[in-house]
Amino acid sequence: MRRTLGIDLGTTNSVVAWLKGGEPEVVSSSPEGGGTPSAVGLTADDGLLVGQEALNWVERDATRVITTVKRLMGRQFKDEKVQQALGRMGDDGPDITEGPDGGVLIRLGEHRYTPVQISAIILRRLKRDAETRLGSGFDRAVITAPAYFGERQIAATREAGRLAGFHVVRVLAEPTSAALAHGVGRAGDEDATTVLVYDLGGGTFDVSILTLMPGVVDVLGVGGDNLLGGTDFDSSLAGHLQGLLDARDAAYEALPGDAAKIRKAAERAKINLSAESSTEVIASPLGASGMVLSETVDRKELEALISDRIEQTVRLTLSTVAGASLRPEDMDQVLLVGGSSVIPLVREQLAEVFGREKLRTDVDPMTCVALGAAVQSALVEELECPGCRAACPLDADACPGCTAPLMGAPTVECPTCHVPAPEGTGECPVCAFDLSGLAAERPTPSPVVCGECAEENAPDALECDLCGAELRDGGGLKCAKCSLVNRPGLAWCSYCDAELPVAAPSDVTPRPIGVRTSDGTLEILIEAGTRYPTEQPVRHDFQVTANPGDMLEIALHEGDLQPAERNDLCGVALYEMTEGAAGTKVLTIAVHLDQDRSIHVEIRLDGAAFSAAAFRRNLMAPEFRRRAREVHGRFQTFLAEWRHELTRAEDTVLNETANALERVVRGEAPGRSLDTLLEEADVLLVRQQNIRSASALSYRYPEHVADLMPQEDSEAMRRHRTALRVAREAADFEHGHKIADEVMSIRRRLGTDLFQVMNALSFASHNGVNAALQQRIQRAGDQLTEAVRQGDLASADAAKSRITDLYQDVRRALDEFSLPERKTVHPRRMVH
């Protein structure tokens, strides 16, 4: 049977659960129970540390341990929320910088990791621990994420799961997951209940309002703050303790690791103060003198430090209730989720608003999200193919249509930097280590224990050898009436027809999703509160005006601010406009949200058939994308105008660079510094333009005005023409550029007048202008030739003057027929 893990990938702690005999059960990573701290570190000799062992290393060297990485997932480095998160991390942690794509890079030891790679390391450890403990392989997972996560952050969560070796069946909102765990334990005859889920975790705050009844989980509204959680309470108390320490001894000089010790002591105090009215805080040794911080902190002091943030959660809660057109008294229950929800001040303030009798405190706030994720694995009726989006049966290993895998790939761990990668990967994306020879470890299957007689059977046995009882776990929910473990995806028991406690939830979008229009404003396509998955694509009509070769950019943003770029960029779909798309057309954009809120985009022009394009979740900062678009546009214009004159080698090199730039514009990371790529592309284009111009000049000067040039310059031009041809055929741009400089030096020495004469005669001889102008230039050219032959300098000067005047007419004629510059165009609102 294909097993699915439920994973609460938390900011501070992660918890794993699975469905055992139709009921969710936490899979503990240690005999003591509980979750795994979401921390990754490296020892001094680059050994991998995950979980508690990483936290234990913080006091020794905090620069080699990263925590709360979830706050950085799917974001740009210059994002205001990233900068806020970095400010709250303190100065003693690892170096965090901007990546080549504008994303976030975290330095541990000698290597730099993305938040997705750090999360993948955590998820792979969770996977391995569960497989070791249960003796069963897990190739699929339901992973939870905050309800107020953006679409791009959800995509980053899914990518982390893929790198860890999972096929991610769902990315489920954490409050919805908690409600599922709550729903499984409810009596089957209860009426519909309106439940408010208050989820205050270590790094994020979510609030969701759901209708919950047997067979139904319906989300009515969501809200929250992705930068508000228990770690902020720890920081507030740690800052208070640091102030007391500084006031006590003005000579105190902090050592590396002191801040980590004080934060750890603050976290312990916060936890203790949820059960006690006061607690003693001790942190030592501190500073060069080995000071001891010893203070007594009471609950009132802590509450004074964190009351503003708790009040903020209550304001967000009430705003979400109002946004769902409900009142506090409409809530039947308030489900408290997340470790920080046990803080007494939280419960006091919620009791004042909703009534103490409505607060649910019997559900474990630390594990219910993971338990709900395990429940969700039983509610999935079919799998969506990641390739063609076709619906596939649950027992399929690959899509029947396009053969895309529906199981997680076995993974290997890079021996140098520890990043996981699919088995068979050639080069590590972080350190370039050769991974091709590594083989993935497979878990050792455990015996199957019969639930009837406790007999141990072979791992693949279907019936008990001793009593004959069926050993197959249906993978679905257990019926409370007849105890049958059903198949996944059922809302009614297949044996007794009793209604099962929960069904697949229907969720809603937390924020609107819109498209950037030609004037830079945001036009909303999908309103906040829209249910997903959408039954039908949401369609909107626009106009677009373009020339052939222009790039139509559909840039989708999540939020409701103006202009569009003030909101979170979800991603970009690009379409190259063909000859038939020239002019002004009606553009229809169709947007579909799948079960994870992932976006799929299609367009059509003037009522033609819809065409799909890859929707790339571009992590680049807007200024990076603009620069890449500008350089790419210059490349496209140059290639369109001069491709017929390029050698095969030149065409290959230029297209490789143009394609690399297009991949960047479409949203793919460049794989190296973007600054370097753009600089090299600019240099390449400038050199190619110079070489092309020099090649033309080295031919045209001797061809048309040899008699007006010094003999040594004419001979030099012919030599350079041959050398340029050799360099171009080899695409030796560096050598060709040097020769081009010598040609340009001769051109400057010969002067502007001779250059204009040469150019006019060249265009006339190659039919590059209209017939009348061509005849006038050729007539003046014949007069010039005759005057030079006879040595009549005055007539020669007069002829040259006439030709230079005609050259201005040539310039105007060329401007009229020059190709338009390739540009990026955006949708424009319909003009009615």
N, C-alpha and C positions, 0 to 999 in steps of 0.2 A: 504494500500500500504506500502511496506517495504521501509522506508526512509533511505537515505545514506547521511552522512555529509562529506563535504570536509574540511580537517583540515591542515592548515599550522602550524606544530609543530616547532616553531622557537626557536632559541637560546636565544633571548632576549624577543620576543613577539610571541604569537600564535594567529592566526585568523581562524575563522570558517565561512564556507559558505554552502549554500544548493541550490538546483535547484528548483526554484519556477516558475511554469508555463513555464518551458522549458528554463529559463534564470537564470544564477547564481546570487546569492544575498548574501551579507555578513550578518551573524547573529551576531549582536553586543551583547557583554556581559553586556553593560551598556547603559543607555539612551544617554550618551555623544558620543557613537560610539567608533570605534577603536577596537584594539585587547586586549588580556589579557597578561600581563607580565608573562613570563615563570619562575616564582619564587614560591618556596614552603618554608614555615617556620612554626615554632611552637612558640606560646606565652610562657610566663613564666610558665603558668599552663598547657602547652601541648595542647592548642587549635590549630586547624589547620588554617593556613593562606595560601591562594593561590592568585597569581596575584598581583595586586596593594597593597592589604593589607599586603602581605608578604614584598614587597619592603618598605612599610612605617615602617616596624619593624626593618629594617636593622640598622638604626641609633641608635635604642635602644639596640639591641643585634645581631650583625652580625653573631655570631657563631650559631644562630638558624635559619638562612635563607640560602638557596642554590639557586644560579642563574647560568645561562650558563651550566646547567647539560648536555645539548646536546653534548657538547664537550667530555664528558666522556662515552657516550653510546657505548656499545659493545666493550669496550677496556679493556686491562689488566692494572693493576695499574703501572707496571714497563714499560709500553709502553712509548717510548720517547715523544710521543705527549701528553700523559696524564701528564707527568711530566712538559712539557712546559705549558700546560693549567693550572696546579696547580700553577706554578710560576707566571702566569699572574693574578691569582685570588687574590693575596695579602695574608697577614698573619692574617687578621682580620675575615676571614670567618669560616665556620664550619670545624671540624676536618675530614680530608679525608684520609683513610688508605687502606691497602691491605686486601681483603677479603680472606676467607679460600680457595677459588678456584682461587686465583690470580687476581680476578677482583677488582672493586672499591667499597668501602663502605663509605657512607656519614653519619656523626653523626649529628643528630638534637635532642637536648635534651638527653634523655637516650637511644635512639634507633639508630640503624644503618641501612641505606637504600641503596639499589643498585640504580644506575642511572635509570634502567628500572622502578623500583618502584616509584621513584620521578616523572618520565615522566607519569606513569600511573595515579598518583594523579592529575597531570595537565590535562590529557586527560579526566579523569572522571568528573572534574569540568567543562570543556568545554562542555562535553556531557550533564551534568545536566542543565547548564545554557541555552543551545540551546533548550532542551526539555521544560524547564520552559517558555522560551520566545515564543516558537512556538506552545506549546501545543501538541506536537507530539513526539512519541518515535523514537529514532534513534538507531538501532541495528547493523548498518553497517557503515563503514567509508572508505574513501580514505585519506590516510595520506601521506604528502609529506616529502621528505628527500633530503639532498644535493646530487647532481649528483655524487659528488666525495666521497660519503660515501662508506665504504667498505661493502662487502656482510654481514659480521657479524653485522655491525652497522644497516643495513637494517633489519636483523632478530631481533635485539633488539627493533627496532621501532615497528615492527609487534607485538612482545610480549607485549610491553607496551600497545598497543591498545587492545590486547586481555584481559589483566588484567583490563583495564578500562571498559570493557563490550561491545566491538565492535567485529564484524567479520570484519577483515580488508580485504577489497576487493582488494585494490592495495596499494603498497607503491610506490609513483610516484616521479620521480626526479623533484626537485623544478623548474629548468629552463624550463623543458618540460611543467610543470603545468602552468607556467606563459605564455608560448607560446599558450597553449590551450585557456586561457582567452583572449589573444590578438586575436586569430583566430576567436573566436565567433563573435567579433565585426567587422570583415572585410567584405567588400562587396563580394558577391558571384561570381562576374565576374573577380576578380583579378587574375593575372597570378601567377605562382609559385614564391615565395619569399624566398630568403636565409636570415634567421634571426639569428643574434648573440645575445644571451641572456647573459647579464652581470649582475650577481646576487651577490651583495655585501650586505650581511645581517649583523646581530649583531655579529655572531660568526663564520660564514663560508663564503667562496667565491667560487662561481661556475661560469663556463662559458660553454655554450653549443651552438652548431651551428646546426640549423634546416632548413629543407626545409618545407615551410608552404604554403598550398594552400587549397581550398575547398576540403574536403574529405581526406586530407593527412597531417600528421605531422610526419616527418621523421628526426630522429636525426643523424647527420653526425659525430659529435665528441664532446667530453666532456673533461673538465679539471678543475683544481681548487686547493684549499687549505682549509682543514677542520679546520685550526687554524688561520684564518685571517678574521677579521670583525670589525664592529663598536666598539665593546667593547675594542679592542686593541687601537683604536684611543682615546677612553675615558681614558684608562690607561696611554697613552703617555701624554695627556694634564694634567691628575691628577698628574703624576710624576713631570711635569714642575711646577705646582702650589705648590706642596709640597716642591720643592726646593726653590721657592720664600719665602715660609713661614719659612722654616728652616734658610734661609739667613737673614731674617728680625729679628729673635729673637733666639739667640743661646740657651736660657734657655727654649725654648718651649719643653714640654714633651707631647707627644700624649696620648690621652685617647682612650679606646675602642669606636669605632663609628666615630672617626675623619676621618679615611681613607674613610669610606662609605660616609660621608658628602662631602668630597672633590671630590670623584668620581661622586657623583650625580650632584654636581655643574659643573664638567667638562662635563658631558653628556649634561646638559642644554646648556652650552656654545657652544658645538659642533653643536647642533641643531640650535641654534640662528645664528651661523656664516654661515650657509648655505643660510640665507636670508639677513644677515647684514654684514657690513664690520668690525664691532667691537662690543663687548658686555662686560658688567660688570659681573664679577664673584664674588659671595658672598657666604661664608660658615661660619656658626657660630652656637653656640659657640664652640671653639676648645681649647683643652688643659685644664689644671687645672685652668688657669686664665681666661678662657672664651674669648680667643682671637677671633677676626673677621678677616677672610681672605677676602680682598676686592681688586680685581685687574681688570684692563681693558685688555682684550685680543683681538687682532685683527686677521683677517682672515689669514694674512701672517704668524703670529706666529704659528697658528694651522697647516697651510700647511707645514711649515718647520718641524714640529714634525712628521707629518704623510706621508710626500711625499715619503719616501722610501717604505712604505708598499703599497701605491697606485701605485707606479711604478712597484712593484712586481705583482700587479694584471694585469697591462698592459702587462708585460712580459709573464705571464701565458696565457693571452688572445691571444697574437700573437703566442705563442707556440701551442695552441689548433687549431688556424686557419691553421697553417702550417701542423699540424698533420692530418688535414682533406684534405690535398692537395689543399688548397685554399689560396687566397691572401686577404688582407684587402679590396681591391677594389671589390672583389666578394661578399661582404656583402651588401645586399640591405637595411637592417635596423639593428639598434642596439637597442635592447629592454633593458631598464634600470629597474632593479628589486632590491628590498631590500632598507631598509631605508637609508643606507650609500651611495647609488648611487646618492642621491640628492646633495652630497657634490660638490661644484663648481669645485674643482680641479679634481675630477673624470671626470666630463663632459668635462673639458678643455683638459685633456690628451686623452680622447677617441675621441674628435673632431679632434685633431691633427692627429690621426691615421686613422680614418674612415670618417671624414668629419662631420661637425655639422649638416648638413641637414639630415643625416641618423639616428641621435639619436632620439629615441622615448621617449618623455617626457610627453605624454598625458595619459599614462597608470599609474594608482595608484601603485607605487612600493611596498606599504605596504600590499595591499590586493589582488593583481593579482594572487599570488601563491594559496591562498585559493580558489579564484574564479575558477581557473583552475582545482583544485581538485574536485570542485562541477561539473564542466563540464565533467571531467573524469568519474564520476558516471553515466553519461548518455551514455557513450561510451562502457560500459561493456556489452558484449553480453551474457556471461555465467559466472558462478562461478566455481572456481577450488576447489574441495574438499580438505580440509587440511589433511584428512586421507589417501584416496586412490588416490588422484589427478585426479579423474574423473571429466568430465565437467558436471555441474549441471545447471538446469534452474534457472533463477533469482527469480522466485516466490517460490522456494523450501525453506523450513525451515531447512531441513536436507538432506544429501546426499542420494539419492535413493538406492545406492549400499551398503554403509557401515554405514549409519545412523549418520555419523559425523555431528555435528551442523553447519549450515550455517548462523546462527544468533548469535550475541553476547549474552553471558550469563548475566542475571541480576546480579548485583554486590551489595555487602554490604561493608561498611566502618568499619574497625576495630576501636572500641571505644577508644582504648589505643594509637595506633600508626598511625591510619588513612589510612593505606595501603588498597586499594581495593582488593577484592577477590570475585570469583564467589559465588553466593548464594548456601548455603549448604556446603561450605568449613568447615572442622573441626577445624583446628588450624591455627592461623595467622602465616605466615612464618617469620615475623619479631619479634613479641613479645610473640608468643605462646598463645595468648588469644583465648578462645573457641568461635568460630564464628558460631557454628552449629545452635544456636537458633535465629540468626538474619534473618530478611526478607528484601528483596530489596524494595526500593521505586519505585512505578510505576508512570509515569507522568500522569497528568489529561488531557484527550483529549480536545482540543479546538473545537468549532464549525467551520464548513467549510463555508467560505464566498463565495457566488456565484460571479463569475467574471462578469456576465452579469447584474444582478440586485442588487447585494450587500446584498442579503438575507442571514441571518445566518441559517445554516442547521445543523443537527445532525452530530457528528464527523464521523460516518460511512456511511453517505448518499452518494449515487451515482448520484442522480439527484436533482436539486433544487426544493424544495417544492413549490416555488412561480412561477417560469418561466419554469421549466422543463429542464433547461440547464444541460448538463453533468458536473459533479463535479470531476470526476476522473482525476487526473494528470497522464499523461502517463509515466512520469519519464524520458523521453528522451528530446532531444533538440527541440526547437521551430523553425519551418520553417519560414525563413524570407519572403518567397513568399506568403504562404497561412495562416500563423500563427498557423498551427496545432502543438500541442505538441505531438511529436512522442513517440513511445516506445523506451526504451534504446537499444543501440547497432546498430542503423540504421545509414547508411551513406547517405540515400536518403529518402526524405519525402514519407511517405506511402500514402499520399493523392494526392499531385500534382507532385510527382516524381522529385521535385527539389533537387539539391545536397545540403546537409547540410554543414555548414561551416568547421567543423573539423571531423576527424575520430580518432579511437584509435591509439595512437602514437606507433611508433617503435623506441626503444631506443637502445643504444650501451653500452658495458662495458667500464668503464673508465680506467681500468688497466688489465693486463693479469692475468690469473688464472692458476696455475701450481701445480704439485705434487712433494712432497719431494721424492727423489730417495735414494737408499741404501748408496750412498756416501755423502749424505747430500745436494746435489745440487738441484736446482729447474728445473724441466722439464715443459715447458709451454704446457698446454693443450688447453686453449682458449686464443686467442690473444686479446689485447686491441682493441676496436672498433668493436668487434663481436656483431651482432644484437641479441637481446633477446626479447621475448622468442625464444629459438632455435627451429627450425622446427624439427630437428633430433638430437639425442644425438651426441656429438663430441667424437669420439673413437680414442684411441691410444694404441699401443701394447708395452708391456714390458715383462721382464722375472722376475720370482720370484723363489727362492730356499728356501725350508722350510722342516721341520720335522712335523710329526703329532702332533697337539697340539700347534704349534707355532701360533702367532697372526699376521696376515697380516694387516698392518696399511696403509690406504690411507689418507695421510695428505695433504690437499689442502691449498695453500697460495695464497694471492692476492698481486701482485707486480712483479718486474723484477730484484730484487737484488739477489746476491749470497753470502753465501749459503742460502738455503730456509728459515731458521729461522729468517733471517733479514726482512722478509716480514710479512704482517698481516696474521695470521692463520685464515682461514675461518672455518675450522672444520675438523673432522676426521671420517672416516668410518672404522670399524674393522671387520675382518672375521677370524674365527678360522679355521685353516687348518686341514682337516680331513686326514684319512689314504690314501685316493685316491689322495690327493694333495701333497704327499711327493715327494721330489726330485725337479728338475728344470722344471718349466712349463711356457708356454706362458700365460701372464696375459693381458687381454684386459680391459681397464678402459673406461667406457662410462659416460660422464658428460652432464647433461641437465640443462639449465637455464630456470626458469619459468618467468612469466611476471614481477615479482618483482626482478629478478636476483638472486633468491634463488637457491641453488645448490642441485641437485639430482644425486646420484652416483649409478652405477651398475658395476659389474665385471663379468668376466667369465674366466675359466682356460681351456687352450687347446681346444678352440672352443666349449665348452659346452654351455648350456643355460645361459643367463644372470641372475644374482641374485642381488636383491636390498638389501641395508642395511641402517639402520638409519644413517643419516649424522648429527653428533652432532657438534654444534658450540661451541667447547671447549673454555671456557674463561680462562683456566688455563695458567699460565706462563710455558714456555717449561721446566724449571728445575723442576717444580712441577709434570708435566706429566712424566718426566723421572724417578723421584723417585717413583711415583705410579706404573709405568710399572715394575721397578726393583722388588719392593716388591710383586706385583701381579705375576711376573714370578717365584719367589721363592715359592710362595704358590702353583702355578699350578704344579711345579715340585715335590714338596713334596706330594701333593694329588695324582698325577699320580703314584708315586712310592710306597706309603704306604697306599692308601685308603683301601686296602683289610685287613689291620691290625687295622683299626680304629673302635672304638665303634660307635654305632648309634649317641650317644650324641656328641661325638667328631666330627664326620662327619658333623653334623648339624651346630655346631658352626664355624668350619673351613670354611664351604661353605658359611655361611652368611658373614664372613669377606672377603672371596675371591670374592664373588659377589659384595660387597660394593666397593672393589678395582677395579673390572672390570668396574663398573658403572663410577667410577672416570676416568679411562683410556679412556672410551668411550665418556667422555665429560660431565657427570652429576656432578653437585656440590655435595660435600659430605654431606652437611647439618650441618657440624660442622667443626672445625679446621682440615685442612688436615694434619698438623703436628701431631695432636693428633691421627688421624686415622692411619697414617703410624707408629707412635710409638707404638700404641696398637697392630697393626698387627705384627710388628717385635717381640714384647714381646710375643705375642700369639704363633707365629711360633717357636721361640726359646724354649719356655716352652714345646710346643708339641713335638719338636724334642728331648728335654731332657727326657721328660716322656716316649716317645717311646723307646729311647735307654735304659733308666733305667729299663723299663718293661722287655726288652729283657735280660739285664744283670742279673736281679733278678731271672730269670728263668734259664739262661744258666750256671751261676757259680755253683749253687747247683747240676745241672743236669750233668755237665761234669767234674768238678774238685773239687767236695766236699772233696775228700780225701786229697787234697793239700791245703785246707783252714783251718784256725782256726775254731773250732766248733761254736764259738759265731758269727763269720762272716757269716757262712753258715746259721745259724738259723735266723740272722737278714735279710739276703737276702730273705728268705722264707716269713718272716713277711711283708717285704716291697712289695713283689710281690702281696700279698693279698690286702694290703692297696692301692697299685697303681691301681689294678683292680677295686676297689670300686670307687676311685676318677675318673677314666676314664669313667666308666659307668654313672657317674653323670656330666661329663665334668667339674669337679672341678679342673681347671688347677692350681690355686694358691696353693691348698693343695698338689696336685700331684707334683708340681714343688719342694716343700719343701722335699717330700719323695725322689724325684729323686736326689736332692742334697746329701742326706744321702747315697743313693746307689753309687753315683759317689765318695763320700768320701771313702767308702769301696774299690771301684775299684782302686783308687789311692794308698791306703794303701797296697793292695795286689800286686801291682807292674805291670810293663809293660810286663815282661816275662809271668807271669801267665795269663794276659789278652790275649796275643797272642795265648798261648796254648789253652785256653778256646775257643777262636773264631775259631781256626783251627778245633778243634774237633767238634764244633757245626756245622760248614758248611759241614764237612764230613758226619756227622750223618744225615743231612737233604738233602743230595744230592745237595748241593749248589755249587759243583765244578765238574770237569770232573772225569770220573771213575778212571783213572790212579792215579790222584792226591788224590782222595778219598781213594784208597786202601793204598797208602803210608802213609797218615795221620793216618788211622785206625790201620795200623800195628805198627806205632810208638806209638799210643795211647795205644794199648794192652801191648806193652813193658813197658810203663810208669806205667800202672796199676799193672803189675806183680812186677815191681821193688819196688813200694810203698808198696805192700802187703808183700813182703819179707824184707822190710826195707833196701834195697840196695840203699843208697843215691847216690852213684856214677853213677849207671845205671839209676836211676831216673833223675839225672841232664843231663845225656847224651841224654835220650829220650826227655826231655823237649827242649834241644838245637836243636835236629833234627826237632821237631814240630815247633819251632819258625822260623827255616829256611824255612820250608814248608809253613809257614804262608805268607811269602813274595810272594810265587807263588800264594797263594789264593788271595792276594791283586791284583796282576796283572791280574788274571782271572776275578775278579769282575769288575775291571776298564774297561775291554773289553766289558762287558755286561751291564754296567750301562746305565740308561736312559739318553738321551741327555737333557740338560737344556732347559726348555721352554723359548722361546725368541720372541721378536717382529721383524718382517722382513718388508722390504720396497721394492717397485718395483725397478727393475734394468733395465737400458737401454738395448735394444735389441742388441745382438752381431751378426753382419752380416758377 
